[in-house]
Amino acid sequence: MTTGETASRRRRGALIAAALLVLAGITGTWYRLQGGGPALAAKPPVRAGVPVSVAAVERQDVPIYLSGLGTVQASFTVGIHPQVDGKLQEVLFTEGQHVKKGDVLAKIDPRLYQAALDQAKAKKAQDEALLVAAEKDLKRFKDLALKYVEPQQNVDRQQGTVDQLKAAIAADEAMIETAQTNLDYTNITAPSDGRMGVRLIDPGNVVRASDSGSIATLTLMQPIAVLFTLPARALQDVRDAMARGPVEVVAFDQDNRLALSTGKLLLIDNVIDQSTATIRLKAMFANEGERLWPGEFVNARVLLDMRSNAAVIPSSAVQRGPQGLFTWVVTKNGTVEPRSIQVDPGSNELTVVTSGLKEGERVVTAGQYKLKRDAPVTITAPLTVGSGSDS
């Protein structure tokens, strides 16, 4: 064998040995990976917590309210109408102006009514002059009758004339009073304090007492009333509250967020509306800032009672399901479970819980739509009921 052949065989042997070493390394690595695989597969997957807001069940004094939709009604509303016919001479009020009782709002041409008054006074003066003459004749007839000069028949006739003239004067006085009243009606005055509305008739137009339309509308807005309804089942609760003393009513805006005014419950209507199973109530408000406006829709909230040391949760934590009301409770291991609860009326933001929860337990107030039994949760809000009582 030659020297070249020997060197070639040595190179081939070295290459084969290197390949075997590489193959052994790959095989060992593969076995190591296979040995670690079952251990990794045995670890359970980590479940992500559902982000929720929670609050703790607390005990506090809670006002008990009932709310109903109502309408603001002026305590006095009157259309300003003429009471005599004539040309509207002047309008003395400004639209939207506050006026006092007795203020002159408009004037009608008074000349015809002044003439009628003067005529009635002249007629009375004429009859009074005739009465003086008739009474003198009666006295003379009576004197002559005593001397048997004048027959008694003439005395009686003259007495009738005097009585007729006295009756005519009484009629004249009534005519004067009527004419004076009609003349006074030419000055249209405010029947009450209040605010004037839009002027509907301009000066120069002829107005009549029989006209259906008014010159303007006057509304008394201080005080002002709110008529609202509540479910008929609340009748006894409201009556009990009124028996204990004045019942506070707060009027909120249509969005039920802004308190407009605070007043007192005045009365409960004397019948229940059977078609809607509701009762109608009326509350009065001082309305000093005129925040309540006639015709406005408001939410009336009635304070029925103050519940002392009651267990409360935010109203947002209360859910309704097929079995009734429930709430999601956060357990000690960080999961949630549904819990059936019984509640009483509370404030707008708080609900009074009578059974199903204990003080200190945590309930979910937001994020419920992603929850199911034993689901883990992540708390994203502080543990507090919050500012529960309404102002």
FENRARA-V253148 format. One line per field, one symbol per residue. phi: phi as a letter, one per 40 degrees, with the letter a starting at -180 (. if undefined). A space follows every 50 residues. Layout:
phi: ???
This chain:
phi: .ccccccccccccccccccccccccccccccccccccccccccccccccc cbbbaccbbacbcbbbbacabcbccabaccbcbbcicccabbbbdgccbb dgcccabbdccccccccccccccccccccccccccccccccccccccgcb ccccccccccccccccccccccccccccccccccccccbccacibccccb bcdhccbbcccccbcabbbcbbcbbbcabbdcccdcccccccccidbcbb cbcccgbbccababccabdcbccccbfbbbbbbbbcfccfccbdgccbbc bbccabccfccbbdccccbbbdchcaacbccccgbbacbcbbbbdbccbb bcbcahbbdgcbbcbagccccadgccbbcbbccacgccccc
